[in-house]
Each structure stands twice: as structure tokens, then as C-alpha cells.
Amino acid sequence: MDDILNEQNRSPERIEKQPWQMTKAEYEIKFGAPRGNSTVTGNFSRHKSAVEIALNRGLPVPAEVLKDYPDLMDV
């Protein structure tokens, strides 16, 4: 219960963004740049995957994040 009350008192600047709310640059600063690993279907990006899942779930992905992945704007 205290966690819920504390969350309400936190300023918006201090609330941590979820990966799908971060731009690609913000994500790479926090979690590091991709290492060039690839899959059978091509390069895999954890960030792009997180953004795509958020879109599929109907979560509000910020426009500045979608600019990094124009191919996902039609999802």
C-alpha cells in the first residue's frame, strides 16, 4: 500500500520510462547498443520488439519513439 501512495507523490520527471517509451537513443544509453547479433529472419532489436509489443497491446507509444521505426507506424 505504501508503494502506491509513494508512487502518487513522485514527480513525473522521476518516474522511470519503460523501454517502449524511450527513443532508440535513450534505450541505447541505458541498456547499451545492439551487438549485431542476428536471427534467421534478420537483425533482432530488443527495443524495436518492445515498441512493437506495446503497439499491439494498445499502449500509448510516444510519437518520438515511432520516428525511430517508421515501419511500425502502420501496426
mmCIF file of the N, C-alpha and C atoms, coordinates in Angstrom:
data_MODEL
# 
_entry.id   MODEL 
# 
loop_
_atom_site.group_PDB 
_atom_site.id 
_atom_site.type_symbol 
_atom_site.label_atom_id 
_atom_site.label_alt_id 
_atom_site.label_comp_id 
_atom_site.label_asym_id 
_atom_site.label_entity_id 
_atom_site.label_seq_id 
_atom_site.pdbx_PDB_ins_code 
_atom_site.Cartn_x 
_atom_site.Cartn_y 
_atom_site.Cartn_z 
_atom_site.occupancy 
_atom_site.B_iso_or_equiv 
_atom_site.pdbx_formal_charge 
_atom_site.auth_seq_id 
_atom_site.auth_comp_id 
_atom_site.auth_asym_id 
_atom_site.auth_atom_id 
_atom_site.pdbx_PDB_model_num 
ATOM 1   N N  . MET A 1 1  ? 0.820  -1.194  0.000   1.00 0.00 ? 1  MET A N  1 
ATOM 2   C CA . MET A 1 1  ? 0.000  0.000   0.000   1.00 0.00 ? 1  MET A CA 1 
ATOM 3   C C  . MET A 1 1  ? 0.863  1.257   0.000   1.00 0.00 ? 1  MET A C  1 
ATOM 4   N N  . ASP A 1 2  ? 1.945  1.233   0.774   1.00 0.00 ? 2  ASP A N  1 
ATOM 5   C CA . ASP A 1 2  ? 2.832  2.390   0.812   1.00 0.00 ? 2  ASP A CA 1 
ATOM 6   C C  . ASP A 1 2  ? 3.430  2.683   -0.545  1.00 0.00 ? 2  ASP A C  1 
ATOM 7   N N  . ASP A 1 3  ? 3.713  1.630   -1.330  1.00 0.00 ? 3  ASP A N  1 
ATOM 8   C CA . ASP A 1 3  ? 4.270  1.833   -2.660  1.00 0.00 ? 3  ASP A CA 1 
ATOM 9   C C  . ASP A 1 3  ? 3.319  2.635   -3.541  1.00 0.00 ? 3  ASP A C  1 
ATOM 10  N N  . ILE A 1 4  ? 2.037  2.334   -3.436  1.00 0.00 ? 4  ILE A N  1 
ATOM 11  C CA . ILE A 1 4  ? 1.038  3.047   -4.229  1.00 0.00 ? 4  ILE A CA 1 
ATOM 12  C C  . ILE A 1 4  ? 0.989  4.509   -3.814  1.00 0.00 ? 4  ILE A C  1 
ATOM 13  N N  . LEU A 1 5  ? 1.001  4.768   -2.540  1.00 0.00 ? 5  LEU A N  1 
ATOM 14  C CA . LEU A 1 5  ? 0.969  6.152   -2.061  1.00 0.00 ? 5  LEU A CA 1 
ATOM 15  C C  . LEU A 1 5  ? 2.236  6.896   -2.456  1.00 0.00 ? 5  LEU A C  1 
ATOM 16  N N  . ASN A 1 6  ? 3.388  6.242   -2.364  1.00 0.00 ? 6  ASN A N  1 
ATOM 17  C CA . ASN A 1 6  ? 4.643  6.876   -2.756  1.00 0.00 ? 6  ASN A CA 1 
ATOM 18  C C  . ASN A 1 6  ? 4.680  7.169   -4.244  1.00 0.00 ? 6  ASN A C  1 
ATOM 19  N N  . GLU A 1 7  ? 4.133  6.291   -5.049  1.00 0.00 ? 7  GLU A N  1 
ATOM 20  C CA . GLU A 1 7  ? 4.094  6.489   -6.499  1.00 0.00 ? 7  GLU A CA 1 
ATOM 21  C C  . GLU A 1 7  ? 3.318  7.759   -6.847  1.00 0.00 ? 7  GLU A C  1 
ATOM 22  N N  . GLN A 1 8  ? 2.242  8.013   -6.138  1.00 0.00 ? 8  GLN A N  1 
ATOM 23  C CA . GLN A 1 8  ? 1.431  9.198   -6.411  1.00 0.00 ? 8  GLN A CA 1 
ATOM 24  C C  . GLN A 1 8  ? 2.181  10.475  -6.087  1.00 0.00 ? 8  GLN A C  1 
ATOM 25  N N  . ASN A 1 9  ? 3.117  10.410  -5.156  1.00 0.00 ? 9  ASN A N  1 
ATOM 26  C CA . ASN A 1 9  ? 3.863  11.596  -4.745  1.00 0.00 ? 9  ASN A CA 1 
ATOM 27  C C  . ASN A 1 9  ? 5.107  11.849  -5.586  1.00 0.00 ? 9  ASN A C  1 
ATOM 28  N N  . ARG A 1 10 ? 5.458  10.920  -6.445  1.00 0.00 ? 10 ARG A N  1 
ATOM 29  C CA . ARG A 1 10 ? 6.648  11.100  -7.277  1.00 0.00 ? 10 ARG A CA 1 
ATOM 30  C C  . ARG A 1 10 ? 6.352  12.063  -8.407  1.00 0.00 ? 10 ARG A C  1 
ATOM 31  N N  . SER A 1 11 ? 7.317  12.904  -8.709  1.00 0.00 ? 11 SER A N  1 
ATOM 32  C CA . SER A 1 11 ? 7.126  13.845  -9.808  1.00 0.00 ? 11 SER A CA 1 
ATOM 33  C C  . SER A 1 11 ? 7.267  13.097  -11.134 1.00 0.00 ? 11 SER A C  1 
ATOM 34  N N  . PRO A 1 12 ? 6.625  13.583  -12.196 1.00 0.00 ? 12 PRO A N  1 
ATOM 35  C CA . PRO A 1 12 ? 6.699  12.897  -13.495 1.00 0.00 ? 12 PRO A CA 1 
ATOM 36  C C  . PRO A 1 12 ? 8.137  12.748  -13.998 1.00 0.00 ? 12 PRO A C  1 
ATOM 37  N N  . GLU A 1 13 ? 9.018  13.683  -13.659 1.00 0.00 ? 13 GLU A N  1 
ATOM 38  C CA . GLU A 1 13 ? 10.401 13.619  -14.115 1.00 0.00 ? 13 GLU A CA 1 
ATOM 39  C C  . GLU A 1 13 ? 11.149 12.445  -13.489 1.00 0.00 ? 13 GLU A C  1 
ATOM 40  N N  . ARG A 1 14 ? 10.704 11.999  -12.325 1.00 0.00 ? 14 ARG A N  1 
ATOM 41  C CA . ARG A 1 14 ? 11.408 10.946  -11.605 1.00 0.00 ? 14 ARG A CA 1 
ATOM 42  C C  . ARG A 1 14 ? 10.853 9.558   -11.904 1.00 0.00 ? 14 ARG A C  1 
ATOM 43  N N  . ILE A 1 15 ? 9.711  9.480   -12.554 1.00 0.00 ? 15 ILE A N  1 
ATOM 44  C CA . ILE A 1 15 ? 9.137  8.182   -12.893 1.00 0.00 ? 15 ILE A CA 1 
ATOM 45  C C  . ILE A 1 15 ? 9.904  7.630   -14.084 1.00 0.00 ? 15 ILE A C  1 
ATOM 46  N N  . GLU A 1 16 ? 10.422 6.426   -13.916 1.00 0.00 ? 16 GLU A N  1 
ATOM 47  C CA . GLU A 1 16 ? 11.251 5.819   -14.948 1.00 0.00 ? 16 GLU A CA 1 
ATOM 48  C C  . GLU A 1 16 ? 10.408 5.392   -16.146 1.00 0.00 ? 16 GLU A C  1 
ATOM 49  N N  . LYS A 1 17 ? 10.927 5.669   -17.342 1.00 0.00 ? 17 LYS A N  1 
ATOM 50  C CA . LYS A 1 17 ? 10.242 5.270   -18.565 1.00 0.00 ? 17 LYS A CA 1 
ATOM 51  C C  . LYS A 1 17 ? 10.429 3.777   -18.794 1.00 0.00 ? 17 LYS A C  1 
ATOM 52  N N  . GLN A 1 18 ? 9.423  3.187   -19.397 1.00 0.00 ? 18 GLN A N  1 
ATOM 53  C CA . GLN A 1 18 ? 9.510  1.808   -19.848 1.00 0.00 ? 18 GLN A CA 1 
ATOM 54  C C  . GLN A 1 18 ? 10.296 1.801   -21.168 1.00 0.00 ? 18 GLN A C  1 
ATOM 55  N N  . PRO A 1 19 ? 10.921 0.680   -21.543 1.00 0.00 ? 19 PRO A N  1 
ATOM 56  C CA . PRO A 1 19 ? 11.693 0.644   -22.789 1.00 0.00 ? 19 PRO A CA 1 
ATOM 57  C C  . PRO A 1 19 ? 10.917 1.127   -24.016 1.00 0.00 ? 19 PRO A C  1 
ATOM 58  N N  . TRP A 1 20 ? 9.642  0.794   -24.092 1.00 0.00 ? 20 TRP A N  1 
ATOM 59  C CA . TRP A 1 20 ? 8.851  1.188   -25.250 1.00 0.00 ? 20 TRP A CA 1 
ATOM 60  C C  . TRP A 1 20 ? 8.492  2.680   -25.236 1.00 0.00 ? 20 TRP A C  1 
ATOM 61  N N  . GLN A 1 21 ? 8.755  3.362   -24.137 1.00 0.00 ? 21 GLN A N  1 
ATOM 62  C CA . GLN A 1 21 ? 8.512  4.800   -24.044 1.00 0.00 ? 21 GLN A CA 1 
ATOM 63  C C  . GLN A 1 21 ? 9.777  5.602   -24.347 1.00 0.00 ? 21 GLN A C  1 
ATOM 64  N N  . MET A 1 22 ? 10.906 4.911   -24.496 1.00 0.00 ? 22 MET A N  1 
ATOM 65  C CA . MET A 1 22 ? 12.182 5.561   -24.760 1.00 0.00 ? 22 MET A CA 1 
ATOM 66  C C  . MET A 1 22 ? 12.458 5.607   -26.255 1.00 0.00 ? 22 MET A C  1 
ATOM 67  N N  . THR A 1 23 ? 13.155 6.662   -26.670 1.00 0.00 ? 23 THR A N  1 
ATOM 68  C CA . THR A 1 23 ? 13.631 6.664   -28.048 1.00 0.00 ? 23 THR A CA 1 
ATOM 69  C C  . THR A 1 23 ? 14.741 5.635   -28.156 1.00 0.00 ? 23 THR A C  1 
ATOM 70  N N  . LYS A 1 24 ? 15.123 5.312   -29.368 1.00 0.00 ? 24 LYS A N  1 
ATOM 71  C CA . LYS A 1 24 ? 16.201 4.344   -29.576 1.00 0.00 ? 24 LYS A CA 1 
ATOM 72  C C  . LYS A 1 24 ? 17.483 4.830   -28.900 1.00 0.00 ? 24 LYS A C  1 
ATOM 73  N N  . ALA A 1 25 ? 17.777 6.120   -29.004 1.00 0.00 ? 25 ALA A N  1 
ATOM 74  C CA . ALA A 1 25 ? 18.982 6.681   -28.383 1.00 0.00 ? 25 ALA A CA 1 
ATOM 75  C C  . ALA A 1 25 ? 18.929 6.562   -26.854 1.00 0.00 ? 25 ALA A C  1 
ATOM 76  N N  . GLU A 1 26 ? 17.783 6.888   -26.263 1.00 0.00 ? 26 GLU A N  1 
ATOM 77  C CA . GLU A 1 26 ? 17.630 6.763   -24.806 1.00 0.00 ? 26 GLU A CA 1 
ATOM 78  C C  . GLU A 1 26 ? 17.812 5.313   -24.362 1.00 0.00 ? 26 GLU A C  1 
ATOM 79  N N  . TYR A 1 27 ? 17.231 4.399   -25.135 1.00 0.00 ? 27 TYR A N  1 
ATOM 80  C CA . TYR A 1 27 ? 17.326 2.975   -24.814 1.00 0.00 ? 27 TYR A CA 1 
ATOM 81  C C  . TYR A 1 27 ? 18.787 2.521   -24.849 1.00 0.00 ? 27 TYR A C  1 
ATOM 82  N N  . GLU A 1 28 ? 19.518 2.934   -25.894 1.00 0.00 ? 28 GLU A N  1 
ATOM 83  C CA . GLU A 1 28 ? 20.914 2.512   -26.033 1.00 0.00 ? 28 GLU A CA 1 
ATOM 84  C C  . GLU A 1 28 ? 21.801 3.112   -24.950 1.00 0.00 ? 28 GLU A C  1 
ATOM 85  N N  . ILE A 1 29 ? 21.484 4.306   -24.480 1.00 0.00 ? 29 ILE A N  1 
ATOM 86  C CA . ILE A 1 29 ? 22.241 4.903   -23.372 1.00 0.00 ? 29 ILE A CA 1 
ATOM 87  C C  . ILE A 1 29 ? 22.047 4.071   -22.110 1.00 0.00 ? 29 ILE A C  1 
ATOM 88  N N  . LYS A 1 30 ? 20.817 3.664   -21.857 1.00 0.00 ? 30 LYS A N  1 
ATOM 89  C CA . LYS A 1 30 ? 20.517 2.923   -20.630 1.00 0.00 ? 30 LYS A CA 1 
ATOM 90  C C  . LYS A 1 30 ? 20.932 1.450   -20.694 1.00 0.00 ? 30 LYS A C  1 
ATOM 91  N N  . PHE A 1 31 ? 20.673 0.798   -21.823 1.00 0.00 ? 31 PHE A N  1 
ATOM 92  C CA . PHE A 1 31 ? 20.882 -0.643  -21.924 1.00 0.00 ? 31 PHE A CA 1 
ATOM 93  C C  . PHE A 1 31 ? 22.029 -1.054  -22.850 1.00 0.00 ? 31 PHE A C  1 
ATOM 94  N N  . GLY A 1 32 ? 22.632 -0.105  -23.546 1.00 0.00 ? 32 GLY A N  1 
ATOM 95  C CA . GLY A 1 32 ? 23.715 -0.408  -24.472 1.00 0.00 ? 32 GLY A CA 1 
ATOM 96  C C  . GLY A 1 32 ? 23.216 -0.610  -25.892 1.00 0.00 ? 32 GLY A C  1 
ATOM 97  N N  . ALA A 1 33 ? 24.112 -0.407  -26.827 1.00 0.00 ? 33 ALA A N  1 
ATOM 98  C CA . ALA A 1 33 ? 23.786 -0.561  -28.249 1.00 0.00 ? 33 ALA A CA 1 
ATOM 99  C C  . ALA A 1 33 ? 23.732 -2.043  -28.613 1.00 0.00 ? 33 ALA A C  1 
ATOM 100 N N  . PRO A 1 34 ? 22.976 -2.373  -29.648 1.00 0.00 ? 34 PRO A N  1 
ATOM 101 C CA . PRO A 1 34 ? 22.917 -3.768  -30.078 1.00 0.00 ? 34 PRO A CA 1 
ATOM 102 C C  . PRO A 1 34 ? 24.304 -4.271  -30.475 1.00 0.00 ? 34 PRO A C  1 
ATOM 103 N N  . ARG A 1 35 ? 24.527 -5.559  -30.282 1.00 0.00 ? 35 ARG A N  1 
ATOM 104 C CA . ARG A 1 35 ? 25.836 -6.145  -30.583 1.00 0.00 ? 35 ARG A CA 1 
ATOM 105 C C  . ARG A 1 35 ? 25.919 -6.732  -31.983 1.00 0.00 ? 35 ARG A C  1 
ATOM 106 N N  . GLY A 1 36 ? 24.923 -6.524  -32.791 1.00 0.00 ? 36 GLY A N  1 
ATOM 107 C CA . GLY A 1 36 ? 24.960 -7.049  -34.152 1.00 0.00 ? 36 GLY A CA 1 
ATOM 108 C C  . GLY A 1 36 ? 24.559 -8.500  -34.252 1.00 0.00 ? 36 GLY A C  1 
ATOM 109 N N  . ASN A 1 37 ? 23.996 -9.062  -33.185 1.00 0.00 ? 37 ASN A N  1 
ATOM 110 C CA . ASN A 1 37 ? 23.507 -10.438 -33.260 1.00 0.00 ? 37 ASN A CA 1 
ATOM 111 C C  . ASN A 1 37 ? 22.350 -10.488 -34.242 1.00 0.00 ? 37 ASN A C  1 
ATOM 112 N N  . SER A 1 38 ? 22.252 -11.573 -34.954 1.00 0.00 ? 38 SER A N  1 
ATOM 113 C CA . SER A 1 38 ? 21.139 -11.688 -35.895 1.00 0.00 ? 38 SER A CA 1 
ATOM 114 C C  . SER A 1 38 ? 20.419 -13.010 -35.680 1.00 0.00 ? 38 SER A C  1 
ATOM 115 N N  . THR A 1 39 ? 19.228 -13.055 -36.219 1.00 0.00 ? 39 THR A N  1 
ATOM 116 C CA . THR A 1 39 ? 18.420 -14.266 -36.154 1.00 0.00 ? 39 THR A CA 1 
ATOM 117 C C  . THR A 1 39 ? 18.218 -14.775 -37.569 1.00 0.00 ? 39 THR A C  1 
ATOM 118 N N  . VAL A 1 40 ? 17.525 -15.854 -37.698 1.00 0.00 ? 40 VAL A N  1 
ATOM 119 C CA . VAL A 1 40 ? 17.251 -16.417 -39.018 1.00 0.00 ? 40 VAL A CA 1 
ATOM 120 C C  . VAL A 1 40 ? 16.482 -15.418 -39.876 1.00 0.00 ? 40 VAL A C  1 
ATOM 121 N N  . THR A 1 41 ? 15.624 -14.639 -39.261 1.00 0.00 ? 41 THR A N  1 
ATOM 122 C CA . THR A 1 41 ? 14.786 -13.701 -40.019 1.00 0.00 ? 41 THR A CA 1 
ATOM 123 C C  . THR A 1 41 ? 15.430 -12.329 -40.178 1.00 0.00 ? 41 THR A C  1 
ATOM 124 N N  . GLY A 1 42 ? 16.627 -12.140 -39.699 1.00 0.00 ? 42 GLY A N  1 
ATOM 125 C CA . GLY A 1 42 ? 17.297 -10.845 -39.820 1.00 0.00 ? 42 GLY A CA 1 
ATOM 126 C C  . GLY A 1 42 ? 17.736 -10.325 -38.471 1.00 0.00 ? 42 GLY A C  1 
ATOM 127 N N  . ASN A 1 43 ? 18.176 -9.083  -38.427 1.00 0.00 ? 43 ASN A N  1 
ATOM 128 C CA . ASN A 1 43 ? 18.638 -8.494  -37.173 1.00 0.00 ? 43 ASN A CA 1 
ATOM 129 C C  . ASN A 1 43 ? 17.495 -8.364  -36.188 1.00 0.00 ? 43 ASN A C  1 
ATOM 130 N N  . PHE A 1 44 ? 17.790 -8.677  -34.934 1.00 0.00 ? 44 PHE A N  1 
ATOM 131 C CA . PHE A 1 44 ? 16.793 -8.599  -33.874 1.00 0.00 ? 44 PHE A CA 1 
ATOM 132 C C  . PHE A 1 44 ? 17.117 -7.419  -32.989 1.00 0.00 ? 44 PHE A C  1 
ATOM 133 N N  . SER A 1 45 ? 16.130 -6.615  -32.692 1.00 0.00 ? 45 SER A N  1 
ATOM 134 C CA . SER A 1 45 ? 16.305 -5.466  -31.817 1.00 0.00 ? 45 SER A CA 1 
ATOM 135 C C  . SER A 1 45 ? 15.338 -5.602  -30.647 1.00 0.00 ? 45 SER A C  1 
ATOM 136 N N  . ARG A 1 46 ? 15.886 -5.696  -29.435 1.00 0.00 ? 46 ARG A N  1 
ATOM 137 C CA . ARG A 1 46 ? 15.022 -5.791  -28.250 1.00 0.00 ? 46 ARG A CA 1 
ATOM 138 C C  . ARG A 1 46 ? 14.159 -4.548  -28.112 1.00 0.00 ? 46 ARG A C  1 
ATOM 139 N N  . HIS A 1 47 ? 14.731 -3.393  -28.457 1.00 0.00 ? 47 HIS A N  1 
ATOM 140 C CA . HIS A 1 47 ? 13.961 -2.156  -28.330 1.00 0.00 ? 47 HIS A CA 1 
ATOM 141 C C  . HIS A 1 47 ? 12.802 -2.142  -29.316 1.00 0.00 ? 47 HIS A C  1 
ATOM 142 N N  . LYS A 1 48 ? 13.086 -2.452  -30.570 1.00 0.00 ? 48 LYS A N  1 
ATOM 143 C CA . LYS A 1 48 ? 12.019 -2.459  -31.577 1.00 0.00 ? 48 LYS A CA 1 
ATOM 144 C C  . LYS A 1 48 ? 10.939 -3.471  -31.204 1.00 0.00 ? 48 LYS A C  1 
ATOM 145 N N  . SER A 1 49 ? 11.358 -4.609  -30.699 1.00 0.00 ? 49 SER A N  1 
ATOM 146 C CA . SER A 1 49 ? 10.404 -5.622  -30.273 1.00 0.00 ? 49 SER A CA 1 
ATOM 147 C C  . SER A 1 49 ? 9.519  -5.100  -29.141 1.00 0.00 ? 49 SER A C  1 
ATOM 148 N N  . ALA A 1 50 ? 10.117 -4.402  -28.177 1.00 0.00 ? 50 ALA A N  1 
ATOM 149 C CA . ALA A 1 50 ? 9.348  -3.837  -27.061 1.00 0.00 ? 50 ALA A CA 1 
ATOM 150 C C  . ALA A 1 50 ? 8.339  -2.809  -27.569 1.00 0.00 ? 50 ALA A C  1 
ATOM 151 N N  . VAL A 1 51 ? 8.746  -2.001  -28.538 1.00 0.00 ? 51 VAL A N  1 
ATOM 152 C CA . VAL A 1 51 ? 7.848  -0.992  -29.112 1.00 0.00 ? 51 VAL A CA 1 
ATOM 153 C C  . VAL A 1 51 ? 6.701  -1.681  -29.853 1.00 0.00 ? 51 VAL A C  1 
ATOM 154 N N  . GLU A 1 52 ? 7.033  -2.697  -30.624 1.00 0.00 ? 52 GLU A N  1 
ATOM 155 C CA . GLU A 1 52 ? 6.005  -3.419  -31.382 1.00 0.00 ? 52 GLU A CA 1 
ATOM 156 C C  . GLU A 1 52 ? 4.996  -4.098  -30.453 1.00 0.00 ? 52 GLU A C  1 
ATOM 157 N N  . ILE A 1 53 ? 5.466  -4.705  -29.384 1.00 0.00 ? 53 ILE A N  1 
ATOM 158 C CA . ILE A 1 53 ? 4.563  -5.345  -28.418 1.00 0.00 ? 53 ILE A CA 1 
ATOM 159 C C  . ILE A 1 53 ? 3.650  -4.309  -27.773 1.00 0.00 ? 53 ILE A C  1 
ATOM 160 N N  . ALA A 1 54 ? 4.219  -3.149  -27.414 1.00 0.00 ? 54 ALA A N  1 
ATOM 161 C CA . ALA A 1 54 ? 3.404  -2.088  -26.817 1.00 0.00 ? 54 ALA A CA 1 
ATOM 162 C C  . ALA A 1 54 ? 2.315  -1.631  -27.780 1.00 0.00 ? 54 ALA A C  1 
ATOM 163 N N  . LEU A 1 55 ? 2.663  -1.483  -29.034 1.00 0.00 ? 55 LEU A N  1 
ATOM 164 C CA . LEU A 1 55 ? 1.663  -1.076  -30.033 1.00 0.00 ? 55 LEU A CA 1 
ATOM 165 C C  . LEU A 1 55 ? 0.564  -2.129  -30.154 1.00 0.00 ? 55 LEU A C  1 
ATOM 166 N N  . ASN A 1 56 ? 0.963  -3.383  -30.188 1.00 0.00 ? 56 ASN A N  1 
ATOM 167 C CA . ASN A 1 56 ? -0.019 -4.467  -30.308 1.00 0.00 ? 56 ASN A CA 1 
ATOM 168 C C  . ASN A 1 56 ? -0.943 -4.552  -29.103 1.00 0.00 ? 56 ASN A C  1 
ATOM 169 N N  . ARG A 1 57 ? -0.442 -4.121  -27.956 1.00 0.00 ? 57 ARG A N  1 
ATOM 170 C CA . ARG A 1 57 ? -1.257 -4.121  -26.732 1.00 0.00 ? 57 ARG A CA 1 
ATOM 171 C C  . ARG A 1 57 ? -2.088 -2.852  -26.596 1.00 0.00 ? 57 ARG A C  1 
ATOM 172 N N  . GLY A 1 58 ? -1.920 -1.918  -27.527 1.00 0.00 ? 58 GLY A N  1 
ATOM 173 C CA . GLY A 1 58 ? -2.691 -0.676  -27.488 1.00 0.00 ? 58 GLY A CA 1 
ATOM 174 C C  . GLY A 1 58 ? -2.153 0.350   -26.513 1.00 0.00 ? 58 GLY A C  1 
ATOM 175 N N  . LEU A 1 59 ? -0.893 0.213   -26.123 1.00 0.00 ? 59 LEU A N  1 
ATOM 176 C CA . LEU A 1 59 ? -0.290 1.177   -25.203 1.00 0.00 ? 59 LEU A CA 1 
ATOM 177 C C  . LEU A 1 59 ? 0.093  2.451   -25.958 1.00 0.00 ? 59 LEU A C  1 
ATOM 178 N N  . PRO A 1 60 ? 0.087  3.586   -25.283 1.00 0.00 ? 60 PRO A N  1 
ATOM 179 C CA . PRO A 1 60 ? 0.376  4.862   -25.948 1.00 0.00 ? 60 PRO A CA 1 
ATOM 180 C C  . PRO A 1 60 ? 1.876  5.069   -26.171 1.00 0.00 ? 60 PRO A C  1 
ATOM 181 N N  . VAL A 1 61 ? 2.380  4.642   -27.318 1.00 0.00 ? 61 VAL A N  1 
ATOM 182 C CA . VAL A 1 61 ? 3.794  4.799   -27.654 1.00 0.00 ? 61 VAL A CA 1 
ATOM 183 C C  . VAL A 1 61 ? 4.003  6.237   -28.140 1.00 0.00 ? 61 VAL A C  1 
ATOM 184 N N  . PRO A 1 62 ? 4.954  6.969   -27.537 1.00 0.00 ? 62 PRO A N  1 
ATOM 185 C CA . PRO A 1 62 ? 5.185  8.361   -27.926 1.00 0.00 ? 62 PRO A CA 1 
ATOM 186 C C  . PRO A 1 62 ? 5.599  8.491   -29.403 1.00 0.00 ? 62 PRO A C  1 
ATOM 187 N N  . ALA A 1 63 ? 5.176  9.575   -30.030 1.00 0.00 ? 63 ALA A N  1 
ATOM 188 C CA . ALA A 1 63 ? 5.477  9.818   -31.446 1.00 0.00 ? 63 ALA A CA 1 
ATOM 189 C C  . ALA A 1 63 ? 6.977  9.841   -31.708 1.00 0.00 ? 63 ALA A C  1 
ATOM 190 N N  . GLU A 1 64 ? 7.764  10.394  -30.763 1.00 0.00 ? 64 GLU A N  1 
ATOM 191 C CA . GLU A 1 64 ? 9.211  10.460  -30.980 1.00 0.00 ? 64 GLU A CA 1 
ATOM 192 C C  . GLU A 1 64 ? 9.848  9.070   -30.998 1.00 0.00 ? 64 GLU A C  1 
ATOM 193 N N  . VAL A 1 65 ? 9.221  8.107   -30.353 1.00 0.00 ? 65 VAL A N  1 
ATOM 194 C CA . VAL A 1 65 ? 9.707  6.725   -30.394 1.00 0.00 ? 65 VAL A CA 1 
ATOM 195 C C  . VAL A 1 65 ? 9.371  6.113   -31.752 1.00 0.00 ? 65 VAL A C  1 
ATOM 196 N N  . LEU A 1 66 ? 8.180  6.373   -32.240 1.00 0.00 ? 66 LEU A N  1 
ATOM 197 C CA . LEU A 1 66 ? 7.766  5.824   -33.536 1.00 0.00 ? 66 LEU A CA 1 
ATOM 198 C C  . LEU A 1 66 ? 8.590  6.367   -34.689 1.00 0.00 ? 66 LEU A C  1 
ATOM 199 N N  . LYS A 1 67 ? 9.164  7.551   -34.531 1.00 0.00 ? 67 LYS A N  1 
ATOM 200 C CA . LYS A 1 67 ? 10.033 8.113   -35.582 1.00 0.00 ? 67 LYS A CA 1 
ATOM 201 C C  . LYS A 1 67 ? 11.237 7.213   -35.832 1.00 0.00 ? 67 LYS A C  1 
ATOM 202 N N  . ASP A 1 68 ? 11.683 6.479   -34.803 1.00 0.00 ? 68 ASP A N  1 
ATOM 203 C CA . ASP A 1 68 ? 12.816 5.568   -34.961 1.00 0.00 ? 68 ASP A CA 1 
ATOM 204 C C  . ASP A 1 68 ? 12.444 4.338   -35.792 1.00 0.00 ? 68 ASP A C  1 
ATOM 205 N N  . TYR A 1 69 ? 11.166 4.019   -35.850 1.00 0.00 ? 69 TYR A N  1 
ATOM 206 C CA . TYR A 1 69 ? 10.691 2.817   -36.543 1.00 0.00 ? 69 TYR A CA 1 
ATOM 207 C C  . TYR A 1 69 ? 9.473  3.144   -37.414 1.00 0.00 ? 69 TYR A C  1 
ATOM 208 N N  . PRO A 1 70 ? 9.673  3.843   -38.520 1.00 0.00 ? 70 PRO A N  1 
ATOM 209 C CA . PRO A 1 70 ? 8.531  4.227   -39.359 1.00 0.00 ? 70 PRO A CA 1 
ATOM 210 C C  . PRO A 1 70 ? 7.735  3.028   -39.882 1.00 0.00 ? 70 PRO A C  1 
ATOM 211 N N  . ASP A 1 71 ? 8.391  1.872   -39.994 1.00 0.00 ? 71 ASP A N  1 
ATOM 212 C CA . ASP A 1 71 ? 7.676  0.687   -40.478 1.00 0.00 ? 71 ASP A CA 1 
ATOM 213 C C  . ASP A 1 71 ? 6.642  0.181   -39.477 1.00 0.00 ? 71 ASP A C  1 
ATOM 214 N N  . LEU A 1 72 ? 6.744  0.598   -38.222 1.00 0.00 ? 72 LEU A N  1 
ATOM 215 C CA . LEU A 1 72 ? 5.780  0.170   -37.204 1.00 0.00 ? 72 LEU A CA 1 
ATOM 216 C C  . LEU A 1 72 ? 4.572  1.101   -37.096 1.00 0.00 ? 72 LEU A C  1 
ATOM 217 N N  . MET A 1 73 ? 4.625  2.227   -37.772 1.00 0.00 ? 73 MET A N  1 
ATOM 218 C CA . MET A 1 73 ? 3.522  3.188   -37.666 1.00 0.00 ? 73 MET A CA 1 
ATOM 219 C C  . MET A 1 73 ? 2.228  2.637   -38.221 1.00 0.00 ? 73 MET A C  1 
ATOM 220 N N  . ASP A 1 74 ? 2.306  1.613   -39.046 1.00 0.00 ? 74 ASP A N  1 
ATOM 221 C CA . ASP A 1 74 ? 1.094  1.024   -39.642 1.00 0.00 ? 74 ASP A CA 1 
ATOM 222 C C  . ASP A 1 74 ? 0.587  -0.162  -38.847 1.00 0.00 ? 74 ASP A C  1 
ATOM 223 N N  . VAL A 1 75 ? 1.259  -0.491  -37.734 1.00 0.00 ? 75 VAL A N  1 
ATOM 224 C CA . VAL A 1 75 ? 0.861  -1.668  -36.934 1.00 0.00 ? 75 VAL A CA 1 
ATOM 225 C C  . VAL A 1 75 ? -0.411 -1.362  -36.180 1.00 0.00 ? 75 VAL A C  1 
# 
